[in-house]
Amino acid sequence: AALALDNGLARTPPMGWLHWERFLCGTDCAADPHRCVSERLFVEMADVMAAEGWRDAGYEFVCIDDCWMAPMRDEHGRLQADPKRFPSGIRKLADYVHSKGLKLGIYSDVGNKTCAGFPGSYNHYDLDAQTFASWGVDLLKFDGCNSDTLDLLAEGYRRMSLALNKTGRSIVYSCEWPFYLRPVQQPNYTEIKQYCNHWRNFFDVYDSWSSIKSILDWTALHQDSIVKIAGPGGWNDPDMALVIGNFGLSWDQAVTQMAMWAIMAAPLFMSNDLRHISPEAKWLLQNKDVIAINQDPLGKQGYQITKDKNFELWERPLSGQAYAVAVLNQQEIGGPQNFTFYLAFLGNGLACNPACSVRQVLPASRDWGVYSWVSSLSVEVNPTGTVLLKV
C-alpha cells in the first residue's frame, strides 16, 4: 500500500459548492423545507449548477457538510444518512449529481463525534472510506473535532488518507489537520501535504468583513511557513467557503474575497443559495479571468510583498511569465484612495523587465496598456476593496 496520499487529484485548487456557512446544521425540514440539510437541497443545487453556468465555470463539486448522518451507525457499524432527510440514500444522490456532470463531496470527522455531535470516524477509518467509495463519493472533508489527543488526531488523518487510497476510488481529501494543531504546535506542512489534497489553517469563515479581514491578516502573517508548500496536488485552505451572494459583504468586500482567494490559490467552494443569487454576485463568482488566475497551472500561491499604512500589495506568479497583482485597501472610513507603486517591485524586479502589459481584472475588466520597467502605477481603490491586475 502507498505510504501517503496517492490519488493524483487537485492539480489545481478544487472548486464547488458546500452547504456549511449558508445552511449550517438545519435539520427541521418540516419547518423549513428549502433550508434544511436534505437530499432536496443538494438535488436542487446540482440542478442549478448544471443549468446556470456554474459547472461550466469550473465549480464541479456539490459538497455535503456536517449534519447529514443518522444519530447512530447501522447494525453493520456503517455510517448512514438520516432516513427522513435523505430517503433515497447517498448512493442515489451521488448518481444524480454525477448525471449532471458534477461530483459529490461528503463530510466526516477524525474523532469520536463530528463537530455537531453526529458519529465520527474514529476506529472506523477503513470502513468509512469503503462506505464512501461504495456510494460514489468524490471528495471527503475530514474535520478534527472530538479527538482526544494530538497524536490520535495526526494518526487519524494519516489512516484515513491511506484508507481512501486502498478503496481504489479517486477521492479528494480535504483536511482540517493544521487548524487543530496550531494552538499547541507548528504544523509540519511537508507531512500534511503527503497525506492531504488541501488543509485548513484558520477559523471558519463567517459572512462578514471582519472574518475575511482576519483570514487575510493571518495568511500574510504566516506566509513564510505556508506559501512554499502549496502547489499541484496540495493547497492551503484559508477556509474555502466563498460567502459572496449572501448578506454580510458589501460589493467591494465581495470583490476582495474573490480576488484574494484567487491570489492565495485557495480552493473555491461557494456557500450561498444559488437558487436565489443576484446577477452581480453570479458575474463575480463566474468571472473567467479571476478563475483562470485561481486555476493557473503553475500552481504557485501568492503572497504579500508590501504593506503601507492601509494598503497591501500582493502578487502571485503565473504561467507564461505573468503575475497577478492585488492592491487591497484595508481602510474602513472615507472614500477611494490612491496607491502608487513601482513596477520594479514586482517579481523581484523581473515581472516588468524591460516592459509589460497591464490589464485590470477586478472590479471591472479594463486594459491599462504597456509600461516600462521604471514606470510606476497609481491605483484607486475603494475602502475594503481590491483592484486585481494581471501583469
Steps between C-alpha positions, in 0.01 A plus 500: 500500500613856433640672809336833417221646294529363149195623311649740243214743567469874562764602247331840527297622801165314510183698432141440599219576741448391861216547741693615809485871582178575314293199611686401822339202680137546400326169570133599534366445150139526611550857619734610223511262202703735277776556753554169677791263431321244285529321168257755356750782571783323318283388208376856449851642530633246248220593259588869522875435468447303181241735348637845586865488403659406834624160386630649175686769696687225689290444814476120488446377858167503685606450862303376799642632828418403861153382614415263213521186713258297704579523874626138505694267270309209347507139626820435299675801655470712186414866483153566366321808376207635699211299349245784520720763336677267255232239424670379179843463665837647405569254215188617313590864568853442367357339187275800447784750551718301259220502242530879499872483421587590860672327793379434855689594816422376850609574857629302794724554802825352628364476857224314683236752393468769235504864606117492511491177701430238232703175479870559423742268321734416788574124491298472176739657247519206259131421523397862445736541204357183343146625567567837336665331199207256464263797494694669218630790710766720333624717790527458876518799731650356820454719807699487824254535787486264801839334460642421843867585429707663227670164438163335436403793278813462286468121491136531393580737213776267379286190531204647313735608219630145464147359532382722212798380292407139565147541365640555150252785446623852422388701804634851569609517865430831676659522846465732798818359655718815541213708640463264795877473553580870491393604850757252639769442238629611161355268232739298287366607162734270308341203675147638468542542124606135478157398630250774400390679183420819690509598863337772705716734705259741667154544649171449315419780261198709599278717284677815614781735406672448836525126420644557151744759638617270782571219250704733278690642799578150628615382157736796455640449851576131437584510129866409553399158632200419277546649151792282393321170567197572279495359150341243270346225712499695829366844594467729799133553581426840660153351548378431157149638541432797277220691673439722197128525427393487865431788738814618679733640234475823306575486129858615553552239772360228274749609232775480762410144599489381139823676405694392808385136492631495141831653610529244784437202265217405736243229436187681380188357662201731505266490798194692390156432356551465127121478453477866607813695410541848353631546144794698644605221737462246219716712268772525764499131595498389135762753385719299261806723540502472880439125488788467251731667754377269777542193275834601347694182415829628642336442838687759706323672789512880519634706789510851638804696380446828683267674741478879513259646755161360392616365166626150429671392178485128417634307201463149365737354237306354207592286202631675189716738710190690609402622847170563671520812717249606763482844662287477813376804694434397862370845599139492621430873501486776239504458124721352229876539549792487260794265540809544283775240459789432264467209260859413590355377833332207328653156456830601661537754221436248222124533441532812285854480365544667254125567448159350572133530419258565786134399501250560778288192581295626797286685594449534122699388197712775346819511293760734652754477217876443492749623759876497534701349784558844660132603490278544802131410520240700688196297602179641650338258745176531696498439878518122572529448123762342277622573150623182331745536213674261263852606400 
